[in-house]
Amino acid sequence: MPDPSVPPTPPVPLAALLAREDLALRQIAGPSDPATVIHWAHTSEMADPYPYLLGGELLLTAGVHVPEAAGSGAYFDDYVSRIVAAGGAALGFGVAPVHDTVPRALVEACDAYELPLIEVPPRTTFSGVARAVWQLMAQARLAELRRVTEAQQSLAAAASRPDPVPSVLRQLAQRVSGWAVLYGPEGTELAASGRRPGGSVPGGLAELAGVVRPVAAPGAGFSPSQAAGPAASGSPATERPGALAGAPKSRPAGGPARGAERTGSGSAATTGRLTRSSVPPAVDAPPSPSPTSRPAPTSATDTVAGTHLAAYALGAGQGFVLGVASPQGVPGDHTIASVAAVLLSLLTGEQQSGSGAARSSALVRLLLGAQPEDVAVLLGAERWVVVHARPDAHAPDAVAASALGAALGSPLVDLAQDVVRVLVPADREAQPQPGWTLGVSAPVSPSEWPAADTQAARALARARVARGGLVRHGARPGLSALVPHDEAEAHARALLAPIADTPALTDTLRTWLSLHGSWDRTAVALAVHRNTVRQRVARCASLLDTDLDDPDVRMELWFALRQ
């Protein structure tokens, strides 16, 4: 039987379709297996539907193709055998207008070939059956998306706990109703959560993890005690606390007992799906050019003793692997495990570089009263830029914010409501990011971080109005460079005193002037109605007792607002 080419929507249990009272469908032959699912409904009156089926269908027919002399059963035997050979999931036979009842020979053939046979009553149209299938698919898809969203939120929250690695594994095990384990570069179980399966499943999962792990991984400094916590009690990590101190062990010469289908290169995002006979054993494969350059998939799946196994290579590049064993492959499990793999990649990467400890030390010193310039040395740079970012399509979440920080080259990320703020070393030039709108400050020293934060916020507002992917704060010397700073501030305070206590007025006036007096663009930048902008600007003109249409007045106010 060919493998069905399944659509991107979840399959529908046949039992759920039979439970629809409005359709009044009735199974009259074939096995009543709750695991039977259908991927779509298809109508055909062809005597041989095999060439037109992809597999997984509920095939609907009114028996127009049945010849009058088909009562002997040979015709129906051939017909049903071809449906089964094509991978059809079930057969629906419409009663009337051609046949008053389902032919007895068809019932016997479906029983013989174990194909579920569904009687479709006269009042139920085939279009109605197809519509019901798609409705059930939509409901299943919505439930899957809701489940994935809830799991993503819980995993992100777990990653922020004091013991992030075991917390993420614990949440993952709960969400997939299985067992989740983090393997080190040597294949040692560093941390695990969930009920450990018995039999050959743990060994099979460890072997699958070896498929996605490079043959030679760099030495590791990630301590099992940092990851294990209470969730790893009873695992081999508790017996070998120093297992990662030396070089990683190589696998047996014969390689994994199961072959792996690999595509792409080691740097590409590839996926390997393990089968029982996909390729010959690794011992028969041509030798690799070098032990460190072997292409490996980033993920692989297998089934052992009825348990679905999956392994994910973590992106830190240190040989860490996430393994997941679940009783059955439920739709959405792969997406949930992929989110956990991203989070664990960030967590294990921090521990490898030691930057996490340096950032923690810097934070403690700041909280205890140290100045930013005194702790900046711990963060590895002297000059910085602040980046404000907003996603184009949806509100940012913790995973998206972390991914943005990684793309910009900095782990110093703050998720604040609808804006993500990233502190980036000045020697790493911020580049436009697909799906994001960015505002970038001028390079500053740590003592000027607050001013840079304001610059980035204004640059982001201008980028959103201009519909540009990235806007940088201007670094050209202006009029302020010609006037002593103290005198400029005193003049600004005196000029803006009537509106200084109303931030909404000063922000609106500043934005309106920066956008050359455009009401519409100012409204977009401030996320208010254009009439609100008009009212605020008119209020500013009244309180300041000045004519805002005068270009000299605008220049003087702009100079004051920039102080």
Rosetta blueprint (number, residue, H / E / L):
1 M L
2 P L
3 D L
4 P L
5 S L
6 V L
7 P L
8 P L
9 T L
10 P L
11 P L
12 V E
13 P E
14 L H
15 A H
16 A H
17 L H
18 L H
19 A L
20 R L
21 E L
22 D L
23 L L
24 A L
25 L L
26 R E
27 Q E
28 I E
29 A E
30 G L
31 P L
32 S L
33 D L
34 P L
35 A L
36 T L
37 V E
38 I E
39 H L
40 W E
41 A E
42 H E
43 T E
44 S L
45 E L
46 M L
47 A L
48 D L
49 P L
50 Y H
51 P H
52 Y H
53 L L
54 L L
55 G L
56 G L
57 E E
58 L E
59 L E
60 L E
61 T E
62 A L
63 G L
64 V L
65 H L
66 V L
67 P L
68 E L
69 A L
70 A L
71 G L
72 S L
73 G L
74 A H
75 Y H
76 F H
77 D H
78 D H
79 Y H
80 V H
81 S H
82 R H
83 I H
84 V H
85 A H
86 A L
87 G L
88 G L
89 A L
90 A E
91 L E
92 G E
93 F E
94 G E
95 V L
96 A L
97 P L
98 V L
99 H L
100 D L
101 T L
102 V L
103 P L
104 R H
105 A H
106 L H
107 V H
108 E H
109 A H
110 C H
111 D H
112 A H
113 Y H
114 E L
115 L L
116 P L
117 L E
118 I E
119 E E
120 V E
121 P L
122 P L
123 R L
124 T L
125 T L
126 F H
127 S H
128 G H
129 V H
130 A H
131 R H
132 A H
133 V H
134 W H
135 Q H
136 L H
137 M H
138 A H
139 Q H
140 A H
141 R H
142 L H
143 A H
144 E H
145 L H
146 R H
147 R H
148 V H
149 T H
150 E H
151 A H
152 Q H
153 Q H
154 S H
155 L H
156 A H
157 A H
158 A H
159 A H
160 S L
161 R L
162 P L
163 D L
164 P H
165 V H
166 P H
167 S H
168 V H
169 L H
170 R H
171 Q H
172 L H
173 A H
174 Q H
175 R H
176 V H
177 S L
178 G L
179 W E
180 A E
181 V E
182 L E
183 Y E
184 G L
185 P L
186 E L
187 G L
188 T L
189 E E
190 L E
191 A E
192 A E
193 S E
194 G L
195 R L
196 R L
197 P L
198 G L
199 G L
200 S L
201 V H
202 P H
203 G H
204 G H
205 L H
206 A H
207 E H
208 L H
209 A H
210 G H
211 V H
212 V H
213 R L
214 P L
215 V L
216 A L
217 A L
218 P L
219 G L
220 A L
221 G L
222 F L
223 S L
224 P H
225 S H
226 Q H
227 A H
228 A L
229 G L
230 P H
231 A H
232 A H
233 S L
234 G L
235 S L
236 P H
237 A H
238 T H
239 E L
240 R L
241 P L
242 G L
243 A L
244 L L
245 A L
246 G L
247 A L
248 P L
249 K L
250 S L
251 R L
252 P L
253 A L
254 G L
255 G L
256 P L
257 A L
258 R L
259 G L
260 A E
261 E L
262 R L
263 T L
264 G L
265 S L
266 G L
267 S L
268 A L
269 A L
270 T L
271 T L
272 G E
273 R E
274 L E
275 T L
276 R L
277 S L
278 S L
279 V L
280 P L
281 P L
282 A H
283 V H
284 D H
285 A L
286 P L
287 P L
288 S L
289 P L
290 S L
291 P L
292 T L
293 S L
294 R L
295 P L
296 A L
297 P L
298 T L
299 S E
300 A E
301 T E
302 D E
303 T E
304 V E
305 A L
306 G L
307 T E
308 H E
309 L E
310 A E
311 A E
312 Y E
313 A E
314 L L
315 G L
316 A L
317 G L
318 Q L
319 G L
320 F L
321 V E
322 L E
323 G E
324 V E
325 A E
326 S E
327 P L
328 Q L
329 G L
330 V L
331 P L
332 G L
333 D H
334 H H
335 T H
336 I H
337 A H
338 S H
339 V H
340 A H
341 A H
342 V H
343 L H
344 L H
345 S H
346 L H
347 L H
348 T H
349 G H
350 E H
351 Q H
352 Q H
353 S H
354 G L
355 S H
356 G H
357 A H
358 A H
359 R H
360 S H
361 S H
362 A H
363 L H
364 V H
365 R H
366 L H
367 L H
368 L L
369 G L
370 A L
371 Q L
372 P H
373 E H
374 D H
375 V H
376 A H
377 V H
378 L H
379 L H
380 G L
381 A L
382 E L
383 R L
384 W E
385 V E
386 V E
387 V E
388 H E
389 A E
390 R E
391 P E
392 D L
393 A L
394 H L
395 A L
396 P L
397 D L
398 A H
399 V H
400 A H
401 A H
402 S H
403 A H
404 L H
405 G H
406 A H
407 A H
408 L H
409 G L
410 S L
411 P L
412 L L
413 V E
414 D E
415 L E
416 A E
417 Q L
418 D L
419 V E
420 V E
421 R E
422 V E
423 L E
424 V E
425 P E
426 A L
427 D L
428 R L
429 E L
430 A L
431 Q L
432 P L
433 Q L
434 P L
435 G L
436 W E
437 T E
438 L E
439 G E
440 V E
441 S L
442 A L
443 P L
444 V E
445 S L
446 P H
447 S H
448 E H
449 W H
450 P H
451 A H
452 A H
453 D H
454 T H
455 Q H
456 A H
457 A H
458 R H
459 A H
460 L H
461 A H
462 R H
463 A H
464 R H
465 V H
466 A H
467 R L
468 G L
469 G L
470 L E
471 V E
472 R E
473 H L
474 G L
475 A L
476 R L
477 P L
478 G L
479 L H
480 S H
481 A H
482 L H
483 V L
484 P L
485 H H
486 D H
487 E H
488 A H
489 E H
490 A H
491 H H
492 A H
493 R H
494 A H
495 L H
496 L H
497 A H
498 P H
499 I H
500 A L
501 D L
502 T L
503 P H
504 A H
505 L H
506 T H
507 D H
508 T H
509 L H
510 R H
511 T H
512 W H
513 L H
514 S H
515 L L
516 H L
517 G L
518 S L
519 W H
520 D H
521 R H
522 T H
523 A H
524 V H
525 A H
526 L H
527 A L
528 V L
529 H L
530 R H
531 N H
532 T H
533 V H
534 R H
535 Q H
536 R H
537 V H
538 A H
539 R H
540 C H
541 A H
542 S H
543 L H
544 L H
545 D L
546 T L
547 D L
548 L L
549 D L
550 D L
551 P H
552 D H
553 V H
554 R H
555 M H
556 E H
557 L H
558 W H
559 F H
560 A H
561 L H
562 R L
563 Q L
